[in-house]
Amino acid sequence: MRAALIVALLPILNAGASAQTVTFATPRDALKQGMSAYQGGYYEIAIPALEYAATKKEFMAEYYLARIYSDNSGAHTDHAKAYKLFYRIANEYADADPEDDPRAPYVGKSLTALAGYTRRGLKEIGVKSDPQQAVLYLQNASTTFADEDAQFELAKLKLSGDGIDEDEATARHWLADLSERGHAGAQAFLADLLWRGKYMKPDQPTALALIAVAVENAPVYDRLWIEDIYQNIYCGSGEGIRKQATGIVAAWGNRFGRKPEAREASGIGLLAAEPQRSCRNGEVVTPIMQKSEEPALATPVVRTPPVGAPAERFMYGTTTPTLRDVGTEIRDPDNR
């Protein structure tokens, strides 16, 4: 597959991968080549193709350029460019109909990205921190466009009461709902709370099972912090907890699993594809994920029902500056 991709991209490679030297038959052809390079992880090849397509108003080219520029782990990070692209998408396509416009989900994702930038501010282009505007972006993304990442951010803020009324029961319900729909971030965040007994009673086997599912569901851009949490919980779990978790995972892998947006070309598991992780005692961190042959019933992720949950879910909140820095230390579940 990788060989076929290289062959398909030879015209770009030979052209030198710069916006000035690369030519394309049509904007749509540029978009197709840019997307092929993006999906293969060849961002230096994807950028000139997507930039050309974006100048010709190809919607998806603008969106994926913004994704590349907003990626902190990449070599092409440019938050100023990312902000401007997300802003243009969110404003020019604000009326996209979620019922029949295929661009609508990407408008929602752009609003969620804008919420993060607006919450933090972006000094290099004069964007000041504006939590109230960030609230509006998240509300729009979560309610109008049903963006799950926006819903996840709002659930976390409802837990902390950051800028909104604190409501732990409703926040737990939202996190559980997202987890049961396969949202890897919510699964990992909830697993960490269950492990530490924060906002809920500790449940170590459930925490390990849930983070194991999250690792398998994780999109590339969320892998690092989700795998950090997996390492924390795995290394802090004894053999008995791991055996209990394995039984839960067999059911949950089918019920709450979700195919990630992007995978390694090899198709091997995420942890297996990364540099080897190990616990403080030298034990290698290994996945416990295994799906059962037949779908099995599983108990809800969180059993506490919401108290006074609003009819319009995910209506209020603001975004956090960054994802939590979970670190890689082994946590003591009794030290809360």
N, C-alpha and C positions, 0 to 999 in steps of 0.2 A: 504493500500500500504506500509506504514512504517512497519507494522507488518510482511508483507511478506519479506521485505528487511532484517529485523532483522533475520528471520528464515534462509534466504539464506546466511547470513554472520555468522551464529553461529559457523561454523568451525574456522573462523578467530578469533572471540571473545574468544572462548574457548582456542585457541592456545596462546593467550596473546598478539597478535598484535605486534610482533617484527620480524624483518627480520631473526633472528637466529632460532626462534621457529616455524614459520609458514611454512608449506609445501603445495605445489600445484601439482595437477596431471600433468599439462602441463603449459607452459608459457601463452598459450591462455586462459586457465582456470583462471590463476592468473590475467590476464588482465580483463577478464569479471567480476571477483569478485571485483577487484580494481575500475573498472568503476562504478559498482553498488554502492559501498561505496562512491565514489566521488560524484555521482549524488545525493545521499542522504545527503551529507554534513558530512559524517563520515570520515574525513581526516585521523585521527589516525589509522583507519582500512584500508583505501585506500593505504596509503603510503607503508607498507610492501609488499602488493600485487603488486602494480605498480613497486616498486623497483626490485622485483624478475623478473617481466616480462621485465623490461627495461634491466636487465643484459642479457636477452635472445634476445635482439634486437627487442622487440615489439615496433614499432614506436609510437603508441598512448600512451603507458605507459610512454615513455620519455616525450612526450609533456604535458600530464596532470600532471606529477610530477613537471615539470617546472612551470606549472600554480599554483600548490599548493605552491611551494616554493617562487614564486614571489608575492604572495598575502599578502599585508601589513596588512590586517585586520585579518589575521588568526593567529593561534598559532604555525604554523610550518614554518614561514617565514625564508628563507635561500637564500638570493640573490646570494651568490657565487655559490650554487648548481644550482639555476635557470639559471644563466648566462651560466654556462658550458653546461647545457642541451640544452638551446636555441641555443648556438653556434654550438654544434654538429649537431643538426637538420638542421640548416641553411647551414652548410658546407657539410654535407654528402648527403643531398637531394637537393642541389642547382639546379640540373638538372631535378627535378620533372616537368613533363609536365602538365601545368594547364588544358589542354584540356582533359586528360584522366587518370591522376594520382590522386586518392583520397587524397593522402598525401599533394598535392600542397597547398591547403588553409592553412594548418598548418605550412608549411614552410614559407609562407608569414607572418603569425602571429608571428612566431619565429623571423623573420627579424625585424619586427616592435618592438618587445620586446628588441631585441639586440640594436636597434637604441636608445632606451631610456637609457639603461645601458651605451652605448658607449658615449652618449651625457653627461651624468652625471659623468661617471667614477665609478669604484668600487675598492676602495683602498685596501680592505681586500685581494684581489687576484691580485693586481697590475695592474688593468685595468685603464689606464689614460683617461681622458676626450678627446675625439677626434670628434669634430663636423663634420669634413669633412667625416669621415668614417660613422658617423650616417646618413649623407646625402645620401651616397651610399646605405646603408641598406634600408632607406625609399623609395628611388627611385625604387629599385629592388622590394620591397614588393608591392608598389602601382601600378607599371606598369606591371611587369611580372606576379605577383600573384593576382593583383586586390584586395589587402587587404584594406578594407574600413577604418580601424583604421589608417593605414599609410596615406591614403588620407586625413583623418581628421586632422592628425598632420600637414601635409603639408599645408592644407588650413589655419590653425591657424597661421602658420609661415609666410605665404604670407600676412596676415593681418598686422602683426607686423614688417615685414621686418627683422626678426631675422636671419641674415646670408644670406639672399637672397634679391633680389630687391622687394621692397614693391609694391603690386598690389592689392588694396582693391577690385576693381570690380571683378577681377578674383577669389579672395578669397571668396567673397560673393556668386559668382556663384557656386563654389565648395561646400560650406557649404549648399547652397540651394539644390543642386543636391543630396548630401548625405542625407539631411533631407527628401527629397521626396522619397528616396529609403528606408527610415525607420531607418536610423542610429541614435540611441538614443543620442549619444554624440554630434553629429552635431546639432540635434534638440535642445538640451538643451543649447548648446553654442550659437546658433543663437537666441534662445529665450531670452537669457540674453542680447545679443547685441541689439535686438529690444526693450527690456524693457528700457535699459539705453540710447538708441539712439546713440550707439557707432558705428561708421563707416556707419551708415544708419539712416534714419529718425525713430524716436520712433513710435512704434505701439503697444500699451499696450494690446488690445484684442488679437491680433495675437500672441504676446509674451506669454500670458497666455494659449492660445489654444495649441501652439506648445510645451510648457513645459509640459502640461497635457498629450499630446501624448507621449512625451519622457519618462515620468515616467512609462507609461504602456509598452513601448518598452525596458526599461532599463535592461541590463543583471545584474546579481548579483554584479559583481565587479565594476560597475559604479553607483550603486544605490545611494550611500551616497551623492555624490556631485550633482547628478541630482535632488535628492529630496531636497537638500539645495536650489537650484535655484528655484524649485517649491515653496518652502516655502517663499522665498524672494518675488517672484512675486505675489503669492496668497495673502499674507498679505498686500502687497502694493496696491492691486486692490480694488476698490470700487464695490458695488453691480452691478452697471451698466456695468462695464467692465467684470465682471464675467458672466453676462447674455449674453453679446455679444460673449464672448469666448465659452460659452456652445454651441451656434449655430454653430460656426466654427468647434468645436471638433466633433460634430455629423458627419460631412463629413470627416474630416481629420483622425478620428480614423479608418475608413475603408480604406481610400486611402493611408495613410502614416504609418499605423500600421505595426508592425512586432512582431512575437512571440519571446519572449526572449529566450536566450540559456538555461536558467534554471529558474524554478519557485519554490515557496514553494509547499510542498506536498499538502497543503490544497487547492491550486488553487485560493486563494483569492488575491485581488489586493495588489500591493506592499506597498502603503501607509497604507492600512488597516492592513498589517501584521507587521508593525513597531511600536515601542513605539510611543505614541501619540505626535504629533507635535502641537504647538500652536503659535499664534502671540503674540506680546508684550501686546496686550490688552486682552489676555486670550482666544481669539477666536480659536477654534480648526481648524486645517488645514485639509480640506477634499478634496477628488478627485472630479474633475468635468468631468472626462472622461465618455463619453457615446457614443456608436456607433449607427448610424442610422440603421433602418431596411433595407433600400435600399441604395446602394452606391450612393453618391451624388457628383456632380462636385464641385471642390474647386479651388480657385485661387492659383497660384504658391506661394510658401512660401516667396520668394523674387522676386520682379518684376524687379529689375535692371539687365539688361543684362550685360554679361561680356564685357569688353573692351580689345581688343587685346588678347583674350584667346588663349593660344598655342594649336596647333593641338594635341600634345601629352600632355594630361592632367595629372596633379599631377607629373610632371617631376622633379621639383626643390624644395628644402627645407631642413630643418633640424628639429630635434625634440626638443620639449621644455623639460626642466628638470622634471617638474611634471605637473599634471593637475592643473588648477588654483584653488586656495583656495577661494571658493566662499563665505564661511562663512554662517551664518544664520541670519544676520541682515536684517531688512526690508529696502529696498533701496528706495530712493526718485527718481522717474524717471526724475524729473527736475534737479536733482543734478548730473551733468555729467562732 
